Structures are given as structure tokens and as C-alpha cells.
Amino acid sequence: MEGIHILPGEGQPPKVRQRNLAWILLTPEEGLTLVPCWPPENNTHRLIVVARPAP
């Protein structure tokens, strides 16, 4: 796993939301990015989980 990031989602200005969009855009690298809502009871954030293949 490469990393886990917690980003605020609810009520963010367009500039921040655009920057957060970069996590789900295509890249030339092989990998998997999961973007679930968090926490379960109100979904105000996005949990970004990035995984890359082992060398």
C-alpha cells in the first residue's frame, strides 16, 4: 500500500474539490485507488486509499 489520505469533501470550494479530483484521474502507473465516503455516519470526508503492485 502506498498511502491513506483523509480529505474533507462536504462544503469545500470548487478549487479544493478540483484538486481532490486528481486522486481518481488516470495515471501511467499501475495501481488501485479506492475512494469511499467517511465516516459512515455522515460521509463528510473522502478516504483515499492508494495501492501499487509489489516490485
Secondary structure, 3 states (H helix, E strand, C coil): CCEEEEEECCCCCHHHHHHHHHHHCCCCCCCEEECCEECCCCCCEEEEEEECCCC
